[in-house]
């Protein structure tokens, strides 16, 4: 079941350097939220705090609250591995496991979670590949290496791998930046199809993509070089792109900077 995310007073650090400052926002279930803003403003850093991936980086830490359906993901009794099962992630470049078959790529997370029954794995792999709109293209070569697929197919394979463990939230860090226009359209169509099942958050530098795929948009910016990134404005995508409240948002969307 898709879940709501509530972030309050979040500060994100790399060692002593504060990368993101004082972010508060709510992300509704079964919606697509886009994070936009210039390079270096903390979008991807903030995204990684939503499933505790930031803390695997040396010196990475956060202050504040990230709650999933009211439960703080950074509470001492929360297992970060369990968080990452609940909040899946798709990265900028497709990263299938190079030595694994298509089948084993999708089944990897399930096996890590203790699923061993062949029939259960086969059903989950088929369901996930269908969910990623990839089944018809690969169903006759599931034993072939995942790394042998095209770039767009590899990214959809990574999405299938992420949804196989049935997360409630799906984070996407510039999932189309390394893809050609046709593959990008396939991923965008897929996002639109699966948002009824997941809470989706996508970081993108492509303004047209943000406008096409998202229900809500959050604009991040830097006060100055070397300063922390901040959330400047967040709202319905149609309003952010047609009538933003902040001049900096309008300047960025219109291409005056960034």
C-alpha positions as semicolon CSV with decimal commas, in nm:
position;residue;x (nm);y (nm);z (nm)
1;X;0,000;0,000;0,000
2;X;0,135;0,340;-0,096
3;X;0,225;0,550;0,207
4;X;0,248;0,917;0,299
5;X;0,584;1,079;0,375
6;X;0,612;1,370;0,620
7;X;0,946;1,549;0,656
8;X;0,999;1,806;0,929
9;X;1,296;2,036;0,997
10;X;1,541;1,812;0,813
11;X;1,909;1,906;0,794
12;X;2,147;1,682;0,599
13;X;2,523;1,670;0,655
14;X;2,840;1,535;0,500
15;X;3,065;1,544;0,804
16;X;3,058;1,904;0,927
17;X;2,924;2,040;0,596
18;X;2,551;2,107;0,592
19;X;2,430;2,010;0,242
20;X;2,055;2,061;0,289
21;X;1,895;2,292;0,543
22;X;1,561;2,300;0,722
23;X;1,337;2,109;0,479
24;X;0,978;2,035;0,572
25;X;0,730;1,881;0,328
26;X;0,455;1,624;0,290
27;X;0,434;1,377;0,001
28;X;0,094;1,224;-0,059
29;X;0,043;0,853;-0,140
30;X;-0,030;0,747;-0,499
31;X;0,117;1,066;-0,642
32;X;0,431;1,158;-0,834
33;X;0,639;1,435;-0,676
34;X;0,923;1,589;-0,878
35;X;1,228;1,755;-0,723
36;X;1,379;2,021;-0,950
37;X;1,657;2,275;-0,910
38;X;2,011;2,355;-1,026
39;X;2,299;2,111;-0,986
40;X;2,443;2,098;-0,635
41;X;2,132;2,222;-0,454
42;X;2,079;1,897;-0,261
43;X;1,793;1,728;-0,450
44;X;1,956;1,386;-0,474
45;X;2,108;1,417;-0,127
46;X;1,765;1,489;0,018
47;X;1,609;1,205;-0,186
48;X;1,853;0,959;-0,029
49;X;1,744;1,059;0,321
50;X;1,396;0,925;0,244
51;X;1,519;0,565;0,256
52;X;1,828;0,609;0,475
53;X;2,070;0,567;0,186
54;X;2,246;0,891;0,280
55;X;2,392;0,744;0,597
56;X;2,586;0,474;0,408
57;X;2,812;0,757;0,283
58;X;3,105;0,826;0,518
59;X;3,011;1,118;0,744
60;X;2,651;1,122;0,622
61;X;2,397;1,209;0,890
62;X;2,065;1,386;0,932
63;X;1,884;1,591;1,193
64;X;1,506;1,617;1,193
65;X;1,225;1,378;1,112
66;X;1,128;1,163;0,813
67;X;0,802;0,982;0,890
68;X;0,633;0,713;0,682
69;X;0,264;0,697;0,771
70;X;0,349;0,864;1,100
71;X;0,647;0,646;1,197
72;X;0,988;0,813;1,213
73;X;1,228;0,623;0,986
74;X;1,524;0,748;1,190
75;X;1,397;0,624;1,523
76;X;1,643;0,398;1,711
77;X;1,416;0,094;1,687
78;X;1,391;0,109;1,306
79;X;1,605;-0,126;1,094
80;X;1,750;0,073;0,800
81;X;1,751;-0,240;0,582
82;X;1,376;-0,276;0,640
83;X;1,335;0,092;0,547
84;X;1,506;0,029;0,213
85;X;1,272;-0,262;0,142
86;X;0,974;-0,036;0,205
87;X;1,122;0,262;0,018
88;X;1,279;0,134;-0,304
89;X;1,522;0,328;-0,522
90;X;1,607;0,349;-0,892
91;X;1,934;0,522;-0,973
92;X;2,049;0,760;-1,244
93;X;2,226;0,497;-1,451
94;X;2,081;0,149;-1,500
95;X;2,268;-0,086;-1,267
96;X;2,159;-0,446;-1,327
97;X;2,381;-0,703;-1,157
98;X;2,617;-0,777;-1,449
99;X;2,678;-1,147;-1,381
100;X;2,312;-1,230;-1,317
101;X;2,041;-1,334;-1,557
102;X;1,731;-1,123;-1,612
103;X;1,537;-1,362;-1,385
104;X;1,798;-1,352;-1,109
105;X;1,822;-0,972;-1,125
106;X;1,452;-0,940;-1,046
107;X;1,457;-1,220;-0,788
108;X;1,767;-1,093;-0,603
109;X;1,584;-0,889;-0,340
110;X;1,329;-1,162;-0,278
111;X;1,605;-1,416;-0,221
112;X;1,776;-1,180;0,022
113;X;1,445;-1,166;0,208
114;X;1,442;-1,546;0,237
115;X;1,213;-1,644;-0,051
116;X;1,337;-1,975;-0,193
117;X;1,037;-2,148;-0,350
118;X;1,081;-2,159;-0,728
119;X;0,713;-2,117;-0,803
120;X;0,684;-1,812;-0,575
121;X;0,995;-1,656;-0,730
122;X;0,873;-1,724;-1,083
123;X;0,534;-1,565;-1,012
124;X;0,694;-1,261;-0,853
125;X;0,942;-1,217;-1,139
126;X;0,667;-1,235;-1,400
127;X;0,446;-0,994;-1,204
128;X;0,730;-0,745;-1,158
129;X;0,844;-0,758;-1,521
130;X;0,484;-0,704;-1,631
131;X;0,460;-0,415;-1,384
132;X;0,771;-0,262;-1,545
133;X;0,632;-0,318;-1,897
134;X;0,920;-0,548;-1,981
135;X;0,773;-0,899;-1,970
136;X;0,680;-0,929;-2,337
137;X;1,028;-0,819;-2,443
138;X;1,222;-1,063;-2,223
139;X;0,993;-1,357;-2,135
140;X;1,175;-1,589;-2,378
141;X;1,525;-1,502;-2,253
142;X;1,496;-1,483;-1,876
143;X;1,816;-1,686;-1,844
144;X;2,018;-1,432;-2,046
145;X;2,234;-1,166;-1,872
146;X;2,049;-0,854;-1,763
147;X;2,346;-0,648;-1,874
148;X;2,278;-0,759;-2,233
149;X;1,959;-0,551;-2,255
150;X;1,943;-0,204;-2,406
151;X;1,982;0,096;-2,173
152;X;1,608;0,161;-2,155
153;X;1,535;-0,206;-2,095
154;X;1,801;-0,219;-1,823
155;X;1,637;0,073;-1,644
156;X;1,298;-0,097;-1,659
157;X;1,468;-0,414;-1,531
158;X;1,596;-0,212;-1,235
159;X;1,242;-0,084;-1,175
160;X;1,116;-0,444;-1,186
161;X;1,385;-0,540;-0,933
162;X;1,279;-0,252;-0,707
163;X;0,907;-0,335;-0,715
164;X;0,956;-0,712;-0,677
165;X;0,990;-0,674;-0,298
166;X;0,662;-0,478;-0,296
167;X;0,775;-0,142;-0,157
168;X;0,529;0,132;-0,069
169;X;0,748;0,417;-0,197
170;X;0,963;0,433;-0,510
171;X;1,242;0,691;-0,532
172;X;1,391;0,772;-0,873
173;X;1,713;0,972;-0,905
174;X;1,719;1,113;-1,260
175;X;1,608;0,775;-1,402
176;X;1,605;0,896;-1,764
177;X;1,919;1,112;-1,780
178;X;2,124;0,835;-1,946
179;X;1,848;0,723;-2,185
180;X;1,745;0,808;-2,540
181;X;1,411;0,988;-2,603
182;X;1,216;0,669;-2,686
183;X;1,336;0,492;-2,370
184;X;1,264;0,808;-2,170
185;X;0,905;0,809;-2,294
186;X;0,869;0,442;-2,198
187;X;0,985;0,519;-1,842
188;X;0,752;0,820;-1,819
189;X;0,457;0,610;-1,937
190;X;0,550;0,347;-1,679
191;X;0,563;0,606;-1,398
192;X;0,212;0,720;-1,493
193;X;0,086;0,360;-1,486
194;X;0,234;0,254;-1,153
195;X;0,164;0,566;-0,948
196;X;-0,172;0,418;-0,845
197;X;0,022;0,157;-0,646
198;X;0,315;0,358;-0,512
199;X;0,421;0,692;-0,372
200;X;0,675;0,807;-0,632
201;X;0,942;1,075;-0,593
202;X;1,158;1,166;-0,892
203;X;1,461;1,394;-0,919
204;X;1,489;1,544;-1,267
205;X;1,677;1,823;-1,445
206;X;1,428;1,803;-1,732
207;X;1,160;2,068;-1,679
208;X;0,936;1,919;-1,947
209;X;0,960;1,580;-1,780
210;X;0,867;1,724;-1,441
211;X;0,568;1,896;-1,599
212;X;0,461;1,577;-1,778
213;X;0,492;1,314;-1,506
214;X;0,442;1,484;-1,170
215;X;0,138;1,586;-0,968
216;X;0,342;1,807;-0,735
217;X;0,679;1,977;-0,776
218;X;0,935;2,091;-0,520
219;X;1,196;2,350;-0,622
220;X;1,531;2,344;-0,440
221;X;1,796;2,613;-0,467
222;X;2,122;2,739;-0,315
223;X;2,145;3,076;-0,142
224;X;2,508;3,096;-0,264
225;X;2,795;2,867;-0,357
226;X;2,903;2,669;-0,053
227;X;2,574;2,730;0,126
228;X;2,321;2,453;0,202
229;X;2,043;2,372;-0,042
230;X;1,694;2,472;0,065
231;X;1,340;2,396;-0,038
232;X;1,217;2,722;-0,193
233;X;0,867;2,628;-0,299
234;X;0,643;2,322;-0,332
235;X;0,296;2,291;-0,481
236;X;0,078;2,146;-0,752
237;X;0,284;2,108;-1,068
238;X;0,042;2,309;-1,280
239;X;0,072;2,605;-1,042
240;X;0,449;2,580;-1,000
241;X;0,497;2,592;-1,376
242;X;0,233;2,854;-1,457
243;X;0,217;3,080;-1,152
244;X;0,491;3,013;-0,896
245;X;0,491;3,210;-0,573
246;X;0,865;3,273;-0,560
247;X;1,059;3,473;-0,820
248;X;1,354;3,229;-0,797
249;X;1,122;2,945;-0,901
250;X;0,998;3,142;-1,200
251;X;1,355;3,235;-1,298
252;X;1,468;2,873;-1,286
253;X;1,172;2,731;-1,477
254;X;1,200;3,000;-1,744
255;X;1,570;2,923;-1,789
256;X;1,713;3,248;-1,650
257;X;1,957;3,045;-1,439
258;X;2,046;2,685;-1,360
